Amino acid sequence: MSPSVQPKVLILDGHARAAAESLLSLPRSCVLHVAATEPDALALVSPRIARRLIQPAIVDALREWLVALDSSEHYDLILCSTEASLLALKSGTLDPALRAKAVLPSEAALDIALDKQRTVEFAQSLRIKTPRGTLVTRLEGAPEPTYPVVVKPLHSKVVLADGARSLDVQLCRDAKERRAACRALLPFSPVVEQEYFRGRGIGIEMLFEHGQPRWCFAHERIHELPVTGGASSYRRAIEPPPELLTAATKLLAYLHWHGVAMVEFKLADNGDYRLLEINPRLWGSLPLATAAGVNFPLGLLKIALDEPLEPQPHYRRGMRARNLGADACWFAQAWKQRRHPLLVAPLRIRDFLALLLPLLGRERWDLFRWREPQLWWKLFRDALPRTERMQAARDARANWRRLRARWRERHIRRVLVLCYGNICRSPAVAALLRSGAGDVEIVSAGFHNQAHRRVPDGWANVVAQTTGVRLDEHRSRVVDDALIEWADLIIVMDAANWRMLARSYPHAIPKAVLLGVAAAGRGACAEIADPYTLDETGMRPIAAMLQRCVDKLARQRSTST
């Protein structure tokens, strides 16, 4: 690329590691704009960024925002780092010139790639091996599968009124786990129940240009989270297994693919394989491909600029890349679940010896660049609260397993709702819960040391418009010993509230729960963000989430016998 050319690139979903790796991989001559839904997103800390933007969380609003932004900025390339932005750009109603800047295949091809059942059916028509499976739209009447069974949402991300929500694949060992998985997923998406196929996770990453394969790369998952199978926390570049490369190329060629995709497989020790799915965007293990020598973001830029691509790059087989934070979790899980019968890779001495490979130049750490210390500092700072959030969610789930029966049987009569300031989330939850569970006495309070504060006008307006609840007369209250002792159940909003409660009133933790955990069971949305610093557009999804959580919690009580 000529040094005089300064392409302008918009990288979406700045919280994603693929977004951060993309900005590190693109030429320094690029003018980089990075967008994220939160102002403290990972990629936004890089000094390379010329402009930092906040992107809407709601898919339709994101689409409109992109159209308006591009009309003024005239980007050369738009990179999607998650399915949320991919869904916004997928629409065939978009201006073809704008869609071309995102280097995406046709809407029909994306529809097949984003639908796990259609992916399987299309692959079967091409005689590509897939797991046996059944589409389930409701649990009642569905045939009982053979265990273990993999329960997959039909779509990994679904569009809700307050934004896109990610849905996770779950491996179930028995009927109880299967019922829990289906009940968690079916309200949002049909599920595909697939046979469990034991094998190594293999990714075939490819760059296509108008239906023609240009570049490929292959990696093997060494460590996966969860340890029974999932995303890689540690992986190795490998020679593409011929049968898998043939299958991936055939699949994408028949879809007349354009842009990047990772085709995921399971490969058994005897050479048998099964196709799992197509990931039609930049992927989490992108740092390995870049470190080994295949720069997919640069390839996308060249296609967007209509520049010729170099031949297939040579890459270093055996090169490894590690997501340090996630891999630390792998070591902990692999030890804790070392006797799990479905463990993909047991913890061995060689896993500890492999920690020395960076000294030999055979391993890279994701997103590590000497010239970008801000990214690593951000990762380090985020690691502590992330660990804290995980622990709070685990403790809250354990508490709720014990408290849920008392809630359903109406033995809990006094509820204390806490947040930091008692002017946003907790008064709204208390008011909603009074309407939904009227037989409970409810009080809200906060940890902020100033009482009698009013609810911010913007939040009061949004809550009234979204839920019908009026907060005009509310004044904040400071939590104290008497309130803690009075409550049968304490509901908090996030891990920071949990930490404050544990520090000031450690004896109260056994009767505390995160609202998201109590509402969702497994805590898929365990924390409810604080809307205090947001504008009304950012507040609306939070108000809607509070409404949904309280409705679910109230139904658990009202449906009891």
URZI-V279952 format. One record per backbone hydrogen bond with DSSP energy under -1.0 kcal/mol. NH is the residue of the N-H (numbers start at 1). CO is the residue of the C=O. Records with the same first field share a line. If there is no record, write none. Layout:
BEGIN
NH=CO + CO
END
This chain:
BEGIN
5=2
9=31
10=77
11=33
12=79
14=35
16=13
20=16
21=17
22=18
23=19
24=20
25=21
26=22
30=27
31=7
33=9
34=51
35=11
36=53
41=38
43=14
45=42
46=43
49=46
50=32
51=32
53=34
55=36
62=58
63=59
64=60
65=61
66=62
67=63
68=64
69=65
70=66
71=67
73=69
74=70
76=8
77=8
78=101
79=10
86=82
87=83
88=84
89=85
90=86
94=91
99=95
100=96
102=99
103=100
110=106
111=107
112=108
113=109
114=110
116=154
119=115
120=116
121=117
122=118
123=119
124=120
125=121
127=124
128=123
134=193
136=191
142=139
149=172
150=194
151=170
152=192
154=190
158=165
160=163
163=160
165=158
167=156
170=151
172=149
178=174
179=175
180=176
181=177
182=178
183=179
184=180
185=181
186=182
188=185
189=185
191=136
192=152
193=134
194=150
195=132
200=267
202=265
203=219
204=263
205=217
206=261
207=215
208=259
209=212
211=257
212=209
214=207
215=207
217=205
219=203
220=236
221=201
222=234
223=234
225=231
229=226
231=225
233=223
234=223
235=321
236=220
237=319
238=218
245=241
246=242
247=243
248=244
249=245
250=246
251=247
252=248
253=249
254=250
255=251
256=253
257=252
259=208
261=206
262=279
263=204
264=277
265=202
266=274
267=200
268=272
271=268
274=266
275=129
276=264
279=262
286=283
288=285
290=286
291=287
292=288
293=289
294=289
296=294
299=295
300=296
301=297
302=298
303=299
304=300
305=301
306=303
307=302
316=292
318=237
319=316
320=362
321=235
322=364
323=233
327=323
328=324
329=325
330=326
331=327
332=328
333=329
334=330
335=331
336=332
337=333
338=335
340=337
343=340
344=227
351=348
353=349
354=350
355=352
356=353
357=354
359=356
360=357
361=358
362=357
364=320
366=322
368=365
372=369
377=373
378=374
379=375
380=376
381=377
382=378
383=379
386=382
387=383
388=384
389=385
390=386
391=387
392=388
393=389
394=390
395=391
396=392
397=393
398=394
399=395
400=396
401=397
402=398
403=399
404=400
407=403
408=404
409=405
410=407
411=406
412=406
415=441
416=489
417=443
418=491
419=445
428=424
429=425
430=426
431=427
432=428
433=429
434=430
435=431
436=432
437=433
440=437
441=413
443=415
445=417
446=477
447=420
448=420
452=476
460=456
461=457
462=458
463=459
464=460
465=461
466=462
467=463
468=464
474=471
476=453
479=446
484=480
485=481
486=482
487=483
488=414
489=414
490=511
491=416
492=513
498=494
499=495
500=496
501=497
502=498
503=499
504=500
505=501
508=505
509=506
511=508
512=509
513=490
515=492
516=526
518=514
519=515
520=516
521=517
522=520
526=523
528=493
534=531
539=535
540=536
543=539
544=540
545=541
546=542
547=543
548=544
549=545
550=546
551=547
552=548
553=549
554=550
555=551
556=552
558=554
559=555
END
